[in-house]
Amino acid sequence: MNTNFLTQFMTFQQLLQRDWYLFKQTYVHKLKMALYWVLLSILITKLFLPSMGLQNYAPFVLISSAISYGFFIAMQNAVTMVEDITGNQAILYELSLPIPQWLIFFKFTLSTMLQSLIISLSIIPFGLMLIMDVHAFPDFSYIKFIAIFACSSIFYGSFALIFTSVLKNMHQIDNVWLRIIFPLWYLGCFQFPWKTLYEISPTLAYLDFLNPLTFIMEGGRSATIDSAGSLPFALCCIMILCYAAISCFAGIYSMKKRLDCL
Amino acid sequence: MFQTIFLELNVFLKLLKRDLKIFSNNAIDNYINTMCWVLLSLIVYQFIMPKMGLNFKGDFLLVSCVISKTFFGIMDNVTNIVADLGENKTISYDMTLPISHTLLFIKIAISNAIYTCLLSLLVLPMGKLLLWNYLHFPHFNIIKFFIIIFVSSLFSGFFSLFIISITKSIMHIEDIWSGIIHPLFALGGFNFTWKVMLTVSPFLAYVNLFNPVMYMFEGMRGATLDPTLSLPFWTCITMLILFSVPMGYIGVYLLKKRLDAI
């Protein structure tokens, strides 16, 4: 039994190592793509939006963009997986390895989680350099910062599985993007604090608790720019992990069903 | 000679008709997606962002959304064509038809322009229907509105040709998004006007005069919002037409080279 467990563990580790190796090769490119988007948004926010009425909004955009970028990494990985499932089906090889099949999907979750975490964290120093304000993050807490990025990455990794199971083929990508991903991201307090939404419509604000990204964004802001005005940090972390667990179980179940696994 | 011209024109129209049929097959999905996006953007910018201090509301955002659709609308077809050039090359069949290759590539641009025009035409009425009492356009000029959509779509169509010609493979589409499309769009003035840019940074504002997307945004604001906010309408139209020529020319030239066309 121990040998069996060891074999499974070794296989799992090797697969994860392979993903890590592939990620290392594309890391600089992925970071570059992320920085194009984030830095440009910060530049516009810092330079032009004050004249449109939004003062000191750049740190807000930086933390929202950095912490939500993992969502897009998860999407990219999910799209690659769907492309494979509907095309070459290289995943069939992985499913034939001496390892429980659910572990293959869990490996995908873990790998996406690590990628999201690394890219998201890498964005922050570049963003801060552009903002050029030592007080950009007045409520910065190192422990909270690492904790919220880790929790959000765990969620993104799990959500990538849900996304993969929802996306039947590449033709549906626009539908899934505009009807699921964009609303989650846009209404998930990316551009505004939850408190503002509550002042406008308490019903909508409470409904927004069904959106995991609300907790991610609020947690991110609580750890950096506004701990008093955001939702309680611990609540954000707990809710994110709950959503991650649900996504992980549901994702593995749907993927097993989709690929006729044992 | 007239017979040849007539034949080429006939093939050109038949191919356009085929493309429009494909568009009509996906029209409902496309309009639902557009509506989701417009509705969410309007909710956020009409009700939430003004609370954060932003001094423009849904009307400003809605006209920006029209141009966003005109500009981004081309990317669906760009992705499909780039994927086709890399794999199936169904374009090879079109190239055997009795139509000059230049005209065939111009057909791609026109087809993309019609596609994006049909999508963006409905954005403003959709938004107005959704938030009837909140959106006011006292300076709305319907003729200018149609002209700017038509010219912007035409520019987008020829720009799509340029993008197709420089995108080596589907793997590079993300680079194009991050390196060309997003910077042009974000600096084009989705949420600020050129005059704001001029006040903040005259240098950047003058550099931005080389950004065709800026003329799309400014022209649309000139046609629908207070014309004193934006650059002169007819300057925008002239500049967009001027930008369309090199985009089309370079696009056709590079595509002919890439596909060994005659």
Interface residues (C-beta under 8 A of the other chain):
Chain A: K32 M33 Y36 W37 L40 S41 I44 L47 F48 L49 S51 M52 G53 L54 Q55 Y57 D174 N175 L178 R179 F182 P183 Y186 L187 Q191 F192 T196 L197 E199 I200 S201
Chain B: D29 N30 I32 N33 T34 C36 W37 L40 S41 I43 V44 F47 I48 M49 K51 M52 G53 L54 N55 F56 D76 E174 D175 S178 G179 H182 P183 A186 L187 N191 F192 V196 M197 T199 V200 S201 L204
